[in-house]
Amino acid sequence: MKSFETQSIIGVGTGIYTLTDIASILQLPAAKVRRWMHEYWQLRFGSPESEFSYGSGKELVTNFLTLIEFFTFYQLRHHGVSAQKIVKAHGILEITFGTKYPFAQSNILTDGRPVLFSGEVGELIKADETLQITIKEIFEPFCKKVEFNEDDIVKRFFPMGKDHSIVIDPKRQFGQPVIDDTNILAETIYNLHRGGESVETITCLYELTVDQVNDAINYYRRAA
């Protein structure tokens, strides 16, 4: 069993995200993100030894793995699993995997059925066949947008898919969307174009391809 992470919850390499960032990146309802952060990650998942956020109000921020867990939590709730069962499953899986972020684990995201619908967790969820199929249909497309590290935890997220150049990497630019393996913020490119610069001019200024520039523009249009 892997030991619990000892790195700082918020810091270099972990990513820094406001609740508005989470809602925008994952295209989740902003009101639910705010409510769930308080109700679940701060009050039920958190403890004096394991906290998931820093600050308060509009200044509250969290990290990359919590962002990924929000996706899993939202999809389970959206497709019929009760919050109480999810909280209990999270606690069991936390111990099983030795991580504070079991919902960012490859065992859950690549094919959640063997984990979520068996043993002690399965007894909690008691999902029917329809729900199992639904979760598989939701998680598999999402898994095509993420990369896992050697500990089977999500390390990078491609919000538009791996065939596009926008990537969210907690080790670069505090986890804000960047272009491919550069440190160029996608938002910088979008703002230049919105300010009147042509795609061709931006490609010359930043030594990018037309596809990279268009990905940055389309990403923020999608999030608007």
ABEGO torsion letter per residue (X at the ends): XBBBBABBABEBGAEBBBAAAAAAAAGBBAAAAAAAAAAAAAAAABBAABBABBEBEAABBBBAAAAAAAAAAAAAAAAGBBAAAAAAAAAAAAAAAGBABAAABAAAAABAAAAAABEAAAAAAGBBAAAAAAAAAAAAAAAAABBBBAAGBBABBBAAEAABABBBBAABGGGBBBBEABABBAAAAAAAAAAGBBAAAAAAAAGBBAAAAAAAAAAAAAAX
